[in-house]
Protein backbone atom coordinates (compact mmCIF):
# COMPACT_ATOMS: atom_id res chain seq x y z
CA UNK A 1 0.00 0.00 0.00
CA UNK A 2 1.34 3.41 -0.98
CA UNK A 3 1.23 6.15 1.60
CA UNK A 4 0.26 9.64 0.61
CA UNK A 5 3.18 12.06 0.93
CA UNK A 6 2.63 15.17 2.99
CA UNK A 7 4.68 18.31 3.06
CA UNK A 8 5.36 20.68 5.91
CA UNK A 9 4.81 23.68 3.66
CA UNK A 10 2.43 24.76 0.95
CA UNK A 11 3.48 23.59 -2.51
CA UNK A 12 1.58 26.35 -4.30
CA UNK A 13 2.45 30.02 -4.60
CA UNK A 14 1.06 32.97 -6.50
CA UNK A 15 3.04 33.76 -9.62
CA UNK A 16 4.12 37.38 -9.77
CA UNK A 17 4.02 37.12 -13.58
CA UNK A 18 0.49 35.76 -13.95
CA UNK A 19 -1.18 36.40 -10.60
CA UNK A 20 -2.30 32.76 -10.66
CA UNK A 21 -1.44 29.86 -8.34
CA UNK A 22 1.49 27.77 -9.52
CA UNK A 23 3.10 24.65 -8.12
CA UNK A 24 6.40 25.39 -6.43
CA UNK A 25 7.64 22.12 -7.93
CA UNK A 26 6.98 23.28 -11.52
CA UNK A 27 9.37 24.45 -14.21
CA UNK A 28 7.30 27.63 -14.49
CA UNK A 29 8.04 28.45 -10.83
CA UNK A 30 11.75 27.61 -11.22
CA UNK A 31 12.04 30.00 -14.15
CA UNK A 32 10.22 32.80 -12.32
CA UNK A 33 12.24 32.44 -9.13
CA UNK A 34 15.48 32.41 -11.13
CA UNK A 35 14.46 35.71 -12.75
CA UNK A 36 13.45 37.18 -9.38
CA UNK A 37 16.83 36.22 -7.91
CA UNK A 38 18.72 37.75 -10.82
CA UNK A 39 16.84 41.03 -10.48
CA UNK A 40 18.15 41.28 -6.91
CA UNK A 41 21.76 41.03 -8.15
CA UNK A 42 23.97 43.94 -9.11
CA UNK A 43 24.77 44.43 -12.79
CA UNK A 44 28.28 43.00 -12.22
CA UNK A 45 26.84 39.89 -10.54
CA UNK A 46 24.36 39.39 -13.39
CA UNK A 47 27.12 39.80 -15.98
CA UNK A 48 29.17 37.11 -14.20
CA UNK A 49 26.09 34.87 -13.97
CA UNK A 50 25.50 35.09 -17.73
CA UNK A 51 29.05 35.37 -19.06
CA UNK A 52 31.10 33.54 -16.45
CA UNK A 53 34.24 34.67 -14.65
CA UNK A 54 37.97 34.40 -15.20
CA UNK A 55 40.80 34.62 -12.69
CA UNK A 56 43.68 37.11 -12.88
CA UNK A 57 45.53 34.81 -15.30
CA UNK A 58 42.55 34.66 -17.67
CA UNK A 59 41.67 31.09 -16.71
CA UNK A 60 37.93 30.38 -16.64
CA UNK A 61 36.62 29.96 -13.10
CA UNK A 62 32.94 29.80 -13.98
CA UNK A 63 31.50 29.36 -17.48
CA UNK A 64 28.24 31.18 -16.78
CA UNK A 65 24.82 30.45 -18.21
CA UNK A 66 25.82 31.16 -21.80
CA UNK A 67 28.66 28.66 -21.57
CA UNK A 68 26.57 26.01 -19.83
CA UNK A 69 23.03 26.36 -21.18
CA UNK A 70 23.70 28.34 -24.34
CA UNK A 71 22.79 31.76 -25.72
CA UNK A 72 19.14 30.88 -26.33
CA UNK A 73 18.61 29.94 -22.68
CA UNK A 74 20.29 33.17 -21.53
CA UNK A 75 18.01 35.18 -23.82
CA UNK A 76 14.95 33.39 -22.41
CA UNK A 77 16.03 34.21 -18.85
CA UNK A 78 16.57 37.86 -19.79
CA UNK A 79 13.12 37.98 -21.44
CA UNK A 80 11.54 36.60 -18.25
CA UNK A 81 13.40 39.24 -16.23
CA UNK A 82 12.05 41.96 -18.53
CA UNK A 83 8.49 40.60 -18.23
CA UNK A 84 8.82 40.54 -14.45
CA UNK A 85 10.12 44.13 -14.39
CA UNK A 86 7.19 45.21 -16.59
CA UNK A 87 4.66 43.52 -14.28
CA UNK A 88 6.26 45.15 -11.27
CA UNK A 89 6.22 48.62 -12.84
CA UNK A 90 2.55 48.21 -13.88
CA UNK A 91 1.54 47.38 -10.31
CA UNK A 92 3.02 50.60 -8.89
DASULUR-V704389 format. One record per pair of residues at least 12 apart in sequence whose C-alpha atoms are under 8 Angstrom apart, sorted by sequence separation. I is the first residue (numbers start at 0). GAP is how many residues later the second one is. If there is no record, write none. Layout:
BEGIN
I GAP
I GAP
END
This chain:
BEGIN
10 12
11 12
50 12
51 12
10 13
50 13
51 13
10 14
14 14
49 14
50 14
51 14
16 15
48 15
49 15
50 15
51 15
47 16
48 16
49 16
50 16
14 17
49 24
34 42
38 42
33 43
34 43
37 43
34 45
35 45
30 46
34 46
31 48
35 48
30 49
34 49
16 66
16 67
15 68
16 70
15 71
END
